[in-house]
Amino acid sequence: MIGDGFLERFRREGRIVVVGASLAGLRAAETLRDKGFAGSLTMIGDEPHEPYDRPPLSKQVLLGRATADRTALPRRRPVDATWRLGVPATGLDMAARRVRLGDGDEVPYDRLLIATGVRARPWPREEEAELDGVFVLRTRDDGAALARRLAEGPKRVLVIGAGFTGSEIASACRERGLTVTVAERGASPLVGALGGVVGAVAAELQREHGVDLRCGVMVTALEGDASGRVRAAHLSDGSTVEAEVVIVSLGATRNTEWLAGSGLGAGPRGIACDAGCRAFDFRGIVTDDIYAAGDVARCPHPLFGYQFLSLEHWGNAVSQAGIAAHNMLSESTDRLPHMEVPAFWSSQFGVNIKSVGVPSLGTEVLITQGSLEEHRFIAVYGYQGRVIGAVAFDNARWLPFYQELIERTAPFPPQFPTVDRRAEGQRPVDAGFPDPSVPSHGPTVTLSGYSPADRRMTFTPAH
């Protein structure tokens, strides 16, 4: 039997390495110190910046209300870490317990937390992606460069993709008074995340605010001028959009390539973990010294059929980091599962959009409060006869009620008397999600099956 003294030394000593100087990485480091870890702590990040907040990049920074270099995350406490910034992790030797870095160095560990997150998916044609005026938005440097270009007042901005990030960018551009065209291959904005019923409201919002929204079309090529600056985009319907700035918002790619050949259960869907954030190896066997948290992690959730969920949510990164840090320092009987109900928010075109649960898992939707016509409502999603998610447009005060329904697997449609202005006799309708076999950049929650070692996913550009 392991003695208390050994466990206390294990808890307080040793070498912990965090790969990913991110929101999840920083909050995990702070939690480790809070819980008494006194050993060596190394933070590795591929960007030269210390951890910063990403949501302001598509909001305040693009609006010129904040600068990208003022988005550093507040520190809850000193972490007393060795920072290795501006150098990416390039490999993992699980047997030797070493992380290989891009500068040729190797960092040994006793316990490892991987919080490498995601990166923006670039425009697939490299020569077109390198045209001056073509941007993605993910990093602090991306935000600073794009904000500078928007401040110059381009005649037209083209946003490719109307997921949450693309829609927020379009909103910021319109608030700046810029002419904006949005090209979305789906039937409506946000359709991959919220379905067609709610997506139709998002489309109305964009058009009411002056966005030239074009759905059901794809950009087939970007065209530059003689000086190498983007000048136009060609669409699948044969039309051409002249634009001085093009923002590619086609979703995210999980940063797992550096783990190829390591033996860890990592692939395009992320790093497979148990409910306590411990990573699986490629055989499906859980490791006891490697953990994952944040956007890169795939964890089974008991409320959602124990399917592996990948969550690109700010709140999830914080809560998952806390669970991972706690479990890294705990004996097996004291470890905790990550069971928080997913929650997400977005602000665009003057509307606050908030969600709980996993709306994208739903097959039916019911408007229980407010009305779609007024753009102020609650949409409740059902899956196999139970409440699975809820989305609020300017009506967030109801969300805790629906979160409770999700947590206790309440039946769908919700079994309660008519409240607010829900029409008598209203029935659930098909939520209108696109075919899940078609690549989508919309969801911020990805259901990624049951197999820890599932690598069978490729992204093929729609054009």
ABEGO torsion letter per residue (X at the ends): XBBAAAAAAAAABEBBBBBGBBAAAAAAAAAAAAAGBABBBBBBBABABBBBBAAAAABAAAAGABBAAAABBBBABBAGBBBBBGBBBABBBAAAGBBBBAAGBBBBBABBBBAAEBBBBBBABAAAAABBGBBBBABAAAAAAAAAAAAAGBABBBBBEABAAAAAAAAAAAAAGBBBBBBBABABBGAAAAEAAAAAAAAAAAAAAGBBBBBGBBBABBBBBAAGBBABBBBAAGBBBBBABBBBBAEBBBBAAAABGAGBBBBAAEBBBBAAGBBBBAAGBBBAABBBBEAABBBBBAAAGGBBBBBBBAAAAAAAAAAAAAAAABBAAABBBBABBBBBBBBBGGBBBBBBEBAAABABBBBABEBAAAGBBBBBBBBGGBBABBBBBGAAAAAAAAAAAAAAGBBOBBBBBBBEABBBGBBBBBAGBBBAABBBAABABBBAEABAABABBBBBBAX
